[in-house]
Structures are given as C-alpha cells and as structure tokens.
Amino acid sequence: MANHEIVMQRAVPVHDAADVIVVGGGPAGTAAAIGAARCGRKTVLLEHTGQLGGMGTLGNVSVFMGVGNVTGIYREIISEFLPNSLPGSHHESAIAPQYSPFELRHYLNGKLEKEGVQVYYHVSFVSAIMEQSRVTGVIANTREGLRAFEGRVVIDCTGDARVAVDAGVPTRSGRDEDGLTQPMTLMFMMQDTGKPVRQYLPEDCDRYEKVEQLPQGRNLHWSMMDNGTLLVNMTRVKGNGARIEDINYAEKEALRQVFSVVNYLQRTSHPNHILSHVAGQVGVRETNQIIGRYTLTEEDLTSGRRFADVVAQTNYEIDIHSPTGDANTDERKLDGYDIPYRCMLPADVNGLIVAGRSISATHVAMSSMRVQATCYALGQAAGIAAAIAIETDVPPADISIAQLHSLMARQGVLFAR
Ligand SMILES: Cc1cc2nc3c(=O)[nH]c(=O)nc-3n(C[C@H](O)[C@H](O)[C@H](O)COP(=O)(O)OP(=O)(O)OC[C@H]3O[C@@H](n4cnc5c(N)ncnc54)[C@H](O)[C@@H]3O)c2cc1C
C-alpha cells in the first residue's frame, strides 16, 4: 500500500443549499430529514445508493426488532406501512414485524417526497466544509462529479460517522480490549418453488455437513409473510465494514458463504427453495462511534438509566454477534433505558449532529441501540434539534431541551416512564 499523500485543491460548484443537510438515508437519516422538514426547514438528504432505508432495505434486514416504545415517526411508519402490526399504545413492547425490503424501499421514496424532503440518490459524502470548527456543508461525489451542498446544520447519518471523522471528531471502534467490531452478514432470501430444485455449489464454496460447521453455528432463518419466502441471516464475516481491506474481503467471503449455506439448506431442510435474492451489499453492524458529549455505557443499559435530555428509549437486548467471527452470540435481556441527546453531539465541532448507530456509545451499548426503531427515534430527534438550533440561532449543543421535548411531542413522540 502506498504511504504518501496528494493534496487536492479545486473549485467545486454548489449544487444546492438548505437549512439542514442530512447525509445518509437509512433509518436515522430518513427520520432526521422528516423531523427537520416538519419543523418548516428546507431539508436535503444525500444518499450514497439508489435507495432509502439503509441496512433495513439495502442490507435486506427485513425485520424491525422490538424496542418497547413504538412512538414518533417509527410508529407512523408502522401505522402506514404495516398497519396490522400497530400496537394499541406506544409502550406495548412485543412487536417485531417482518416486512418486504422492496416494499419499504418504495414506501420511503413516497414518504420523503410527501414530506417535502429533497432526496439526492447516488450522492456520496466526500468531505466536510468547515469554517473553523463549524461544519457549514459538505462536498459530495455525484453522477456529475464533485458538488457542494451548503447547510446551516449537517446531520451525519452515514452509520460510519463519515462526516464526523472528516470534520475531526474523535471516534472509537469495537471492543475496548482489541477494537474488534461485530461481524458482517450478507442477508439473502430463498423461495419455495413447490418442487425439488437444482442444487448449485460453486467450486470454491464449502459443503457443510453439520450445523456446527455453519458460519454462525446455527440455523437462523424465518419464514416470511406466508408467501414461501425464507429470510436467511446465516453468514458471518469478521471485520470492520468502515475499513477498505475488511469490506473488500467481506463482500467476497460473504457471498461464498451464501452459496455454501443455500446448498446446506437445500440438502437438509429446504429442498424446494431456490436462492431468490441476495442483498446488494454485505450488512454492516458496527463501525465507528463518535466520542460525544456523553457516551452510553453497558451500565446505563443494565441499570435502566433515565436521562433528563432523553431522545430515544429502547428495551432491545444486548445483542453481540461474536467480533472474532466465531459462532457465539452474546444476548442479554434488558428492562429499558434512555438515550440522551448528548450522545449525538460532538464535543468540539459545531453545526453537526450524529444520529443512528454511530452515536457515542460503547461496543456493548451500541449492540442494543443499533436496531432500526431506535435509529429512527434518534434521527427524528436530531432533525428537530437541528431545526431548533437554526430557529434560535444557537449551536445544536445549546438548544433548549424543554423545547426539543415539546416539538418531539408535537411530532408524536411519547416517552415511557
Ligand atoms: C445483518 C444485519 C442484521 C440486522 N438485523 C436487524 C433486525 O433484525 N432488526 C433491526 O431492527 N435491526 C437490525 N439490524 C440493525 C439495523 O439494520 C442497523 O443498525 C440500522 O439500519 C442502522 O441505521 P442507520 O440509519 O444508523 O445506518 P444504516 O442503516 O447503515 O444507513 C446508513 C445510510 O447511509 C448511507 N451512506 C453511508 N455512507 C455514505 C456516504 N459517504 N454518503 C452518503 N450516504 C452514505 C448508506 O448507503 C445508508 O443508506 C441488522 C443489521 C445487520 C447488518
């Protein structure tokens, strides 16, 4: 690998300007954009791929894990998109509905359009535009080359804290002892054809004979929506998805595992199922966490800690797929806890809020807060916070929490106590 640097300096046309620029259109980014737009702010969302929903669509996740507080935009999404799964009250906790990632992708396109959010697809963040320690926009790679997008507040929802890293916000990754992150998984689907199918095992794949030989050492699949579709979460590749070499290895190794697992399932339990869909990219659970004004810890989760500046709540378990890539998963039930606003705020960089799985949290704490519903909740809070910062002309760190809670309530967010 080369070890020298090239200095780049060039003029970049400004393509758009908005009050709020959201980078990344996963659960956090879509909710952040809706939250800000509903406060009357011109909002632009930049998404690297051709679809919204992040891991939930692109990674083929297809299940909303239960969080114990079905509220805000997440509740609205359930009510519109999966009305049969809508619980009567916001704190009926057990729902973990499955969904079609293709239908969610379509739903989110329409939802953001209705909310008046300008979504730019195939636009990848490249660099933060800074005035001293304040982020004032981003440079992005578009289908027409580099373009600038100016904003009064930028919300980093890339999952990898890409904007924050570029703006100089300190980050950490993985376990305290060795920095290892949760492994990656390429999700796929199989379809029941009603008759035995041709089995295909490419030469470089593994012929598993026993369940213990599988990458996760277990069968982890669900029959979906009574339509003969099997959702399969059975590949596992060690590595950090925000690193060039790790993701390069993971994309090839995970696909090799897909064909190996498919062949195993066809031989053992699903002789009539064909491989019908493979996610467009390997699913990434954990990469960079910002070091923010507060870092959520395991103790906060296990003690059920409550915070005055709460912005999201969950009782989803500690759920750590083994970072060494071996077949274990650490799963521990929780009663419920709060996530404070300060976890989304860098200490020394202004004009930037970080929402979604890359907030300030330890490896153990992020294993619980990373699920989609929580990321929607954090995103919605970030969008509203950005709007308040603009309206009151203060940095996001100095907004009134009372005002934040009041506007969140107006957007349907209820907290369980
Ligand atoms: C294999 C797997 C299984 C999972 N199972 C479940 C489950 O069953 N239930 C559940 O609720 N959760 C599950 N999760 C967790 C959940 O899907 C994610 O943690 C959640 O989607 C994170 O949301 P996010 O918005 O923070 O980030 P992401 O979903 O990662 O979205 C980030 C978005 O930012 C975009 N982006 C990234 N870089 C750039 C850039 N430079 N420029 C522009 N855009 C960019 C990406 O394309 C993406 O759209 C699973 C995750 C994985 C990987």
The ligand as a Gaussian input file, in Angstrom:
#p B3LYP/6-31G(d) Opt

LIG

0 1
 C      -27.035000      -8.328000       9.130000
 C      -27.808000      -7.357000       9.965000
 C      -28.963000      -7.767000      10.582000
 C      -29.700000      -6.861000      11.338000
 N      -30.880000      -7.277000      11.888000
 C      -31.711000      -6.330000      12.409000
 C      -33.064000      -6.678000      12.762000
 O      -33.472000      -7.828000      12.632000
 N      -33.875000      -5.693000      13.202000
 C      -33.446000      -4.390000      13.353000
 O      -34.245000      -3.538000      13.734000
 N      -32.158000      -4.057000      13.078000
 C      -31.305000      -4.977000      12.592000
 N      -30.028000      -4.643000      12.229000
 C      -29.504000      -3.307000      12.591000
 C      -30.011000      -2.161000      11.744000
 O      -30.395000      -2.568000      10.447000
 C      -28.959000      -1.044000      11.603000
 O      -28.221000      -0.884000      12.779000
 C      -29.668000       0.257000      11.265000
 O      -30.173000       0.148000       9.932000
 C      -28.746000       1.446000      11.390000
 O      -29.397000       2.595000      10.901000
 P      -28.556000       3.869000      10.479000
 O      -29.510000       4.795000       9.837000
 O      -27.759000       4.336000      11.640000
 O      -27.463000       3.341000       9.423000
 P      -27.586000       2.461000       8.122000
 O      -28.796000       1.613000       8.108000
 O      -26.265000       1.806000       7.991000
 O      -27.751000       3.540000       6.963000
 C      -26.704000       4.406000       6.598000
 C      -27.047000       5.033000       5.254000
 O      -26.037000       5.991000       4.915000
 C      -25.624000       5.797000       3.588000
 N      -24.246000       6.250000       3.485000
 C      -23.139000       5.672000       4.003000
 N      -22.038000       6.359000       3.655000
 C      -22.481000       7.402000       2.921000
 C      -21.814000       8.459000       2.261000
 N      -20.484000       8.579000       2.295000
 N      -22.534000       9.369000       1.562000
 C      -23.910000       9.257000       1.502000
 N      -24.589000       8.269000       2.101000
 C      -23.874000       7.350000       2.804000
 C      -25.788000       4.304000       3.365000
 O      -25.878000       3.988000       1.989000
 C      -27.069000       4.015000       4.126000
 O      -28.214000       4.221000       3.340000
 C      -29.244000      -5.528000      11.495000
 C      -28.069000      -5.108000      10.863000
 C      -27.355000      -6.014000      10.106000
 C      -26.113000      -5.545000       9.404000

